[in-house]
Amino acid sequence: MRLKIAVLPGDGIGPEIMRQGVAVMDAIAAKFGHEFEYEEAIVGACAIEACGDPYPASTHEVCMKADAVLFAAVGDLKYDNNPTLPIRPETGLLAMRKQLGLFANVRPVATFDCLLHKSPLKDELLRGADFIVLRELTGGMYFGEKYQDNDKAYDTDIYTRPEIERILKLAFEMAMQRKRHLTVVDKANVLASSRLWRQIAQEMEPQYPDVKTDYMFIDNASMRVLTEPRYFDVIVTENTFGDILTDETSCITGSMGLQPSSSLGEHTPLFEPVHGSWPQAAGQNLANPLAQILSAAMLLEHFGLNKEGALVRDAVNASLNANVRTPEIQVEGGEKYGTKEVGQWIVDYIEKA
């Protein structure tokens, strides 16, 4: 297969982990006879510094021409610590999602048996947890009307029926392909936008009679994701709730450095780790590249390259079982490995498989 891939390393640790993701893609291409063509583009703080725009038109053009986007992370302390700045790296991320029509963020949550001890939760709660959080990505407060002055500020949490229907359709279809259990997370007891979500979900339920559908308020869901993670199969929720809930799920995997994601919609699909840019660690060979590498596996699987994706996942599991890990998930007294060393070990595994 021939694929054209837009590569967006972004800021902080982004370039370091991206190099490992691309190296794994190259190893897969060589082993299976594929051709992956890459075109790199800027986004985030580095784009602001270069041209004053966190998602320049030239980057959008690269993304639109590609079959897929492999993205790392954006963010810089310079912008984090100054809330008055009108342009921020994260603005570029929102613009990219909106312009590419990426309305569905797919975040798988699963445990690794050899890392259960890294979670603050009890092993008996975690073992076997395996679910997906489907987050609506282009609506809600992040994109609604905003206002701020010295004394007042607001963000409008607005959703339309077509926005809700398309994400719910995808959620029901995902549930059909898994364990046929869908949980709709909202705050319908307080928010009008959530009541519309629940109303539309209930209207759509009869179209999917084989799916067990239940409803849960976000505060209850936030608790039960940690106390009963094995209860869930597919969770669907709005933008803000999904952002917070999926960060919380890092307590299940043991590290945000192990969580990949995809963003799907109208144009080019995008694949990225869920973690941030960790600017404090940039250039220090400390960052865990596994979420980036697993995002590459999701990219491969999106295009039907399931054997290739499975080999990447096997390589990641083998590296963890062999204690080839970056510091935040290494066992006490284990050998020290950096970003480059973990990535190279996985490449070597793929080449030898």
QUIUR-V848871 format. One record per backbone hydrogen bond with DSSP energy under -0.5 kcal/mol. NH is the residue of the N-H (numbers start at 1). CO is the residue of the C=O. If there is no record, write none. Layout:
nh = (NH,NH)
co = (CO,CO)
This chain:
nh = (3,3,5,5,6,6,7,8,8,9,11,13,14,17,18,19,20,21,22,23,24,25,26,27,28,29,30,31,32,33,34,35,37,37,39,41,44,46,48,49,50,51,52,52,53,56,59,60,61,62,63,64,65,66,66,67,68,69,70,71,71,72,73,79,80,81,82,85,91,92,92,93,94,95,96,97,98,99,100,101,102,103,104,105,105,106,106,107,107,108,109,111,113,115,116,118,119,121,125,126,127,129,131,132,133,134,134,135,135,136,137,140,142,143,144,147,149,154,156,157,158,164,165,166,167,168,169,170,171,172,173,174,175,176,177,178,178,180,182,183,184,184,185,185,186,186,190,191,195,196,197,198,199,200,201,202,203,204,205,206,207,208,209,211,212,212,213,214,216,218,221,222,223,224,225,226,227,228,231,232,234,235,236,237,238,242,243,244,245,246,247,248,249,250,251,252,253,254,258,259,260,261,262,263,264,266,267,269,270,271,272,273,274,277,281,282,284,289,291,293,294,295,296,297,298,299,300,301,302,303,303,304,305,306,309,310,311,312,313,314,315,316,317,318,319,320,321,322,323,324,325,329,330,330,334,337,339,342,343,344,345,346,347,348,349,350,351,352,353)
co = (1,35,3,37,4,68,39,6,70,7,73,277,11,13,14,15,16,17,18,19,20,21,22,23,24,25,26,27,28,29,29,1,3,35,5,7,54,43,44,45,46,47,47,48,47,53,56,56,57,58,59,60,61,62,63,4,4,269,6,69,271,8,9,76,76,77,79,82,88,88,89,89,90,91,92,93,94,95,96,98,97,101,264,103,135,104,262,105,133,106,131,129,111,112,113,115,116,251,122,122,123,126,109,233,107,132,235,105,133,237,103,158,139,140,140,154,152,147,145,155,156,160,161,162,163,164,165,166,167,168,169,170,171,172,173,174,175,175,212,234,182,214,183,236,184,216,187,187,191,192,193,194,195,196,197,198,199,200,201,202,204,205,206,208,180,210,211,182,184,186,217,218,219,220,221,223,223,224,228,229,181,132,183,134,185,238,239,240,241,242,243,244,245,247,248,249,249,250,255,256,258,272,106,270,104,101,100,67,263,69,261,71,259,74,278,279,281,287,257,289,290,291,292,293,294,295,296,297,298,299,300,301,300,304,305,306,307,308,309,310,311,312,313,314,315,316,317,318,320,319,323,326,326,327,331,325,285,338,339,340,341,342,343,344,345,346,347,348,349)
